[in-house]
Amino acid sequence: EIIINLINKHISKNLGENFSFIKQSVVKLCEDLIFLNENSKNKISSLFKSAMKNGTTVLVHGYSTTVFHALRECKRCGINLNVLITDCSPEHLGTKMDLALKDEGIKCDIILDLSIGYHMNNIDCVLVGANAIVENGGVINRIGTYTLAVVAKNFKKPFYVLSETLKFLKLY
C-alpha cells in the first residue's frame, strides 16, 4: 500500500507528461525503492547481529522479511539463536517463517498465539516487523502485535521492531 501510494503521487505530479516518460519514471522509482529496501534490510541485519549473542532465545511474531533477513544474517555470522515463532492465526504466517528459517539451518519452533505468556519467561527478546510506523511512534502490524508488546513489557523483555525507513509515515 505504501509503494502504491508513492507511485500514485509520482504519477499525479507528472500528469502533463507523455505515457512513455511516466512509465520510465515509475520503473525508475520502483527500482530505487527496491534498492532502498534491500539496503535498509542489510543495515538492519548488521546492527541487529551486533546486539545478539550465541544461545539467545527470541520470540518472533509471524513472518516478516526484515526479521527473516536479520535472523539469517546472525546464522551466517555464526551466531546461533533459538527462535520461537507465533503461529499468527488466522493466516498461519508462523509456518512460512518456520520453513524459511529451517531452510537456513536456524533452530525454531512454532507456538500458539495464546501461549506467549507461558513462553515469555524463557525468551530473551521479542522481534516483530511492521507494515508501517507512524510519526507518533505507533507501530502498525498484524493482529496480536499489541498484545505481544503488552505481555513483553509486563515480563520486562526487550521488544524490537525491525523496519525499513520506507515504512516511516506521517499517518497511515
Disulfide bonds with the S-S distance in Angstrom:
none
